Amino acid sequence: MSDSRAVEAEAAAAAAKALETAADSVSNWARAGRHAGIAGAAIGVIAAGAAAGVAIERMTVGRGMRRRARLALDAEGPYGTLRGTSGSAIAEDGTELYYEVDEPGDAPGNGGKTAKAAKNGKGGKDGARAALDGQGVQGAQGVRKRLLAALGRRSVAPTVVFSHGYCLSQDSWHFQRAALRGIVRTVHWDQRSHGRSARGHGQIDGTDPVTIELLGRDLKAVLDAAVPEGPIVLVGHSMGGMTVMALADQFPEYVAERVVGVALIGTSAGKLSEVAFGLPSMGVKAFHAVAPGLLRALGSQSEIVERGRRATADLFAGLIKRYSFGTPENVDPGVARFAERLIEATPIDVVAEFYPAFAVHDKTEALVAYDAKPALVIAGEKDLITPADHSRTIAERLPHADLLCIPGAGHLVMLERPELVNDQLVSLVERASATARSSRSARA
């Protein structure tokens, strides 16, 4: 058989297997009842769509070449390799929460060389240049110059604290960290059970389920440890935005005194149980009803599931692209692979632990704590996880908010359109710095 025919045969087999898996899903769900069958059918539609994309890719790219491409992207991609001064905060249940601090005045590459630059013995400007690849070095440097000019050396610049989303880590802020590095003080932390933070103690022993309120208290612990004084700008994506809302809900006096700006990116204040996730309308309600139980079942068989995730890497990658990016065909392959690695690193039992918290999340009223602050709300118009309408609802509650809904962008908008996000974030820091200066003058 010729090489081309062999590849086509492999592609057809892969597509058939994926469709068979989707059909099995439908059948299994149907055994649980009519509504569960509808949810299974909806899941099957997604799986079949992803399988079709994988099949097309496999018709043109061989398995060995795909594997080599992944390894090359993992080895050479600069994304997620920036490091700062590490620290840890202790949550109320004893969980160690990992964070890193980038101080102003440091050289962009100092203490945080990219893996590529470090391997070549490069830091400083070369390290920063590698970190900014993918966004466009000139564009990112323009952002840096603008912020330096606006802040000046003697201004009261706030500490910018970044909270990441579900199944991600602090590294998901790569482009924003690179743009602000060395100019303002920034703190990047890993939510419990994510990234370099420890598994949640209360979740390991089963005594304390994950709630958004708990994550808000985790953020407070990080702020107490990493930013004991001075003004703060809070930046949260997805679950991180919900964490920022939970902080305001539980510590409104702290927010009033310390927070001078807030950015809520690709997030929601509530009603996530109504999100369709791109599913057919008939299956949405059933999906939300059965998904927590399904995830619990998968989490109880984590070793088997993790092996399955590795074995079906192509299909998994297709699903990640669908739900991470609005126009995946326009995303740098290195960035797409980076997103895969972030999500792959989250164990299925952690995925299961966190998921139920979103259904009951409702922090609409808590937004009042930020209504007098400079605010930024950003969404991707093609976000299937936290739809843009949720961001519009948030912006309606924040009279001082700048709202940006980016056409063609998806859930990981800060990776998909970093130049737009960075530009807006710099504007927020400028406004927040002016607020901090005014507050200091009023107290003087």
N, C-alpha and C positions, 0 to 999 in steps of 0.2 A: 504493500500500500504506500502511495506517495506521502510525503510529509504533509502536504496541504490536506489530503483526504484524511490523514490520521488526526490532524488538528480538528477538522470538521466533525469527525466521528466523536472525538473527545468532547467537543462543544455540545453536540446533540445529546450525548450521554449525560453530561452535566445538567443540561436544561431539563432532561427527562427526570433525572433524579430529584432535582429541586422541585419540579412540578409534582412528582410523586410525594415528596415530603409535604407540600402544601395540601395535597389531597388527603393524606393521612391526618393532617391537622384538622381539616374539615370533618373527617369521619370521627375522630376522637372527641372533638368538641360536640358533635351531634349526639353522641351517646349520653352526654350530660343534660340534654334537653334541647328543645327547639331554639331557644334564644342563644344558648351556647353555640349551637350549630351555626347561627348567623355570624357570631363573633369569629368562629373558626373560618367561615367562608371569607370574612373580611381579612383576617390574617393571611389566608391563602392567596388572596388577590395581591397583597403586598409581596409575599414570598415569590409568587409567580412573576411579578414585575421585576423583582430583583434578579430572579433566575434568568429572565430574558436578557437583561443587561449583561450578566455574567457570560451567558452563552455567546453573545455577539463579541465580547472581548476575547473569549477563548477561540473564536473562529479565526482571529488574526494574531493572537499572541500565545505562544506555547507556555505550558506550565513551568518549565525550567526558566524561561525568560522572565515570567512574572515573579518567580521566587527571587531571581537575581536582582530584578528591579527593586523589589521590596528591601532587600538587604542593602543595596546601594543607597536608596533613599534614607534608610535608617542610619547608615554609617556617615553619610555626607551632609544630610540635612541639618541646618543650624537651629531648627525650630525647637524651642523648649530646653535649650542648653544654657541659658543665662542663669547664673547663680549669684547669690548675695550673702550677706552675713546671716548665719542661721541662728535661730532661737526657738524656744518652745514655751507654750502656755499650757497650763493644766486646767482642764474642764472640770465642772462640778462633780462628775463621776470618776475623776482621776485619769481620764483619757488625755494623752499627750498630743497637743496640737502643734504641728510644725509650721514655722513661718520663716521668711527671709526678708531682710531689710537692705535696700539700696539707699545709700546716703548721698545727699547733694554734694557736689564738688568732686566726687570720685571720677576718675577717667572712665569713659563708657565701658572699656574692657576690663577694668581693674576689679579683681576678685570675682569676675564672672565671665571668663573667656568662654566662647562657644567651644563645643567639642572639637570642631574642625580647626579652629584657630589654636586651641591648646595643643592639638596633635602636631601642628606645624610650628609650635613655639611662638605663636603670635598673640598679642594682646592689644590693649590700647585701641587705636583707630582701626586696625585690621580686624580685631575682635568685634568691635562695634559694627563694622561694615558687614561682616558675615552675619551678625545678628539681625541686621536690617534687610538682608536679601529677601526677595519675595514681595516686599512692600514697594521697593524702589528706594534706593539709598538717598537720592537727591530729595525726594519728597519727604522722607523721614527726617533728614537733616534740616529741611526747611521748617518742619514742626518744632524741632529742638531750638533753632535760632529764634523763632517767634516767641517761644515760651521764655527763653533766657532774657530776651529784650523786655518782655512784659513784666517779669518778676523782679529783675535786678538783683543785685547781691544783698541789699539790705531790706528787702521786702519781707513781709510775714508770710512765707509760703507754707501752705498746709502739708501735712503728711497725707498721701493718697493711699488708701487701703483697698486692695482688690480681693473680692470674694468670688470664687469660681462656681461653676454649675455642676449639676448631677452627672456623675460618671466622668468627670474631668479632673483637673488638678490646677494648681497655681500656674503651671506652664502654659495653660491655654491663653494666658495674657501676654504671650511672647512679644508680639508687635507693640503693644502698649508699653510694656516694660522697657523695651529697647528705645522707644521714642522718648520716654521720660527719664531714662537712666542718667544719673549724674547731675540732673537739673533740679528735681525736687525729691524729697524723701518719699520713698514708696515702701509699702509692706505688702507682701504676697503670702497668703497662707493656704494650707490644704485643709479642707473640711474633714471632719472625723471620718475615718475609714477610707479616705481618699488620699492619693498621692503618698507623701512621706509621713503623714500623720498616722497615729496608731488606730487600730480597730477600736470602735467605741466599746468601752468597758460594759456599759449597761446593755449593749446589744449582744455582746459575747455571752453574758450570763443570762440573757433573756429577761432581765428585770425592768428594762427601760426601753420602750420602743422609740424609734427616731420620730421626732416631731420638728416642725419648722421653728417652734418656740425654743426647743433645745438648741438648734443651730444658732439662733439669735443670742442665746447665752454663751455659746462657744465663741462667737464673734466678740462679745464683751470681754471674755477672758483674754483673747488675743490683743484687743485694744489696750487693756490694762497692762499687759506685759510689754507690748511693742511700742505703744504710743501713750506713755503716762502723762504727757502734757502737750499743749499746743493744739491748734486747729486741725480738723480732719476733714478730708473729702472721702466719702464712701462710694465705691464702685462695685456693683454686683451684676453678674450675668446669670439669668435663669434661676436656679436654686439659690445662687449667691445673692440675687436681687431679693428673693423672698427672705433670706437671712437678714439682709439689711432692713427690710420692713419689720421683721420680728424683733430686731434690736430696738427700733423706735416704739413698738408696741409695749415692750417691757421696761424700757429705760428712757422714757420721753424727756426727763430732766437732763440726762446725760447728753442726749441728742441736741437739746436746746442750747446747752452750754458749750459743747465741743465741736459739733458737726457744722461745717460752713458750706457744704455742697454735697450733692448726691447724684450719682449716675445709675440708672436702672436700665439694663440692656437685655433685650430678649427675655423678658420676665413677665410675671403675672401677679396680680393682687388677689386672685381667687377665681372660682368657677372652672378650675381645670378639669373637673369631672365632665364638663360639657364639650371639651375639645375633641374634634373628630380625628385628628392625626392622619388625615388623608384617607380615612376609611369610608366605605359606602355608608350612607346615612342610616340604613337599617341595622347596621352592626355596631354602631357607636355605643349605645347604651349597654348592650350585652357585653361588649369588649371591656368597658369600665367595670362591669359587675364581676367578671371572671378573671381579669388580669392579675389582681393581687394574689388570688389562690394559685394561679398558674405559676407566678414567680416564686411563691413560697415553696411549691413542689419542686421547681427547678433548683432553688437555693438549697434544698435538703439533699440534692444529688449533685453538689457543686463540682466534684471531681469529674464525674461523667460529662456534665454540661461543658466544663472548660475544655475537655478533650474534643467534644463536638464542635465547639467554637473554633478551635484550631484546625480541625479537619475541614470545616466549611468556611475557611477564611475568605474565599472569593465572594460567596453569598453574603457573608457578614459585612464585608467591605461595601458591597452594593447597598445594603440597608443603611449603613452609616452615612454614605454619600447622600442618599435620598433624604435623610432626616437632619443632616448637618448643614447642607448647602442648598441654596435656591437654584443656582446654576452650576452644578458640579463640573460640567464640561469646561467651564472657564476658570476653575480653581487650579492653582499650581499643584502638580502631582505630589510634590514634597509636602505641601500643606495638607492635602487630602490624606496622605499616609500618616502625617503627624496626628491628625484627628483620630484616625483608626487606632493608633498606638495609645492615645490617651484613654479612649473608651475601652479598648481591649484590656487595659491594666486594671479595670474595675471588676472585682470578682462578682460572680452572679449572685452570691448570697448577700453582698452589699447592695447590689441592684434591688434585690427583693426587700431588704430591710427598709430602704428609703422610700420606695414607691408609694406605699399607702399614705404617707404624710401629705402628698400633693393633693389628694382627693378632698381633704378637709382643710386645706390651706385657705384662709380668708383674712387678708390684712388690709382690706380697702380702707377701713376706718383709721388704721395706724398711719396712713399716709399723711394725715394732718400734721404730724410731727415735722414733716419736711416742707410744709406748704409755704413757709416764709424763707426757705433756703434757695439759693441758685440750684437748679436741677436740670438734668439731662435725661431724656427718655429716648432710647433707640430701639428699633425693631427692623427685622427683615420682612418685607411684604410677603415672602413665600415661606415664612416660618410655619412649619406644620406642628410644632410642639407647644410653643407659646405664641399663638397668632398675633399679628400686628394690632388687631382690635383690642387686645388686652393692654398693649402699651398705650393706645389712644385713651383707654379708660383711666389708666394711671395718670396720664398727662392732664386729663380733665380735672383731676384732684389736686394738681400742683400748679398754681397760677404763675409761678416763676420758672416753669419748665420750658426748655427747648425740646421740641419733639421732632425726631427724624425717623421716618419710615423709608427704608432703602429699597427701591424697586429691584426685583430679581435676587435679593439676598435671603438666606435661610436662617436657621437657628444660631449657627456659629458665626454670626455676622462680624465679630471682632477679628476672626481669622479670614473670612471671605472678603471683607471690604475694610481692611485695617486703615487705609489712608483716610477714609471718611470718619471712621470711629475715632482715630487719633486726633483729627482736626477738631472734632466736636469736644473731645475730652480736654484738649488744650484750652479751648474757649471756656469750658467749665472751670478749670483750675484758675484761669485768669480772673473770672468772676468771683470765685470763692476767695482768692487772695485779696481782692478788693474788699470783700465782706470782712475778712479777717483784719485788714488794716483799719477799716471803719470801726470795728468793735474795739480794737486796741486803743484807737484815738478817743473813743467815747469813754473808756475806762480811765484814761490818763487824766 
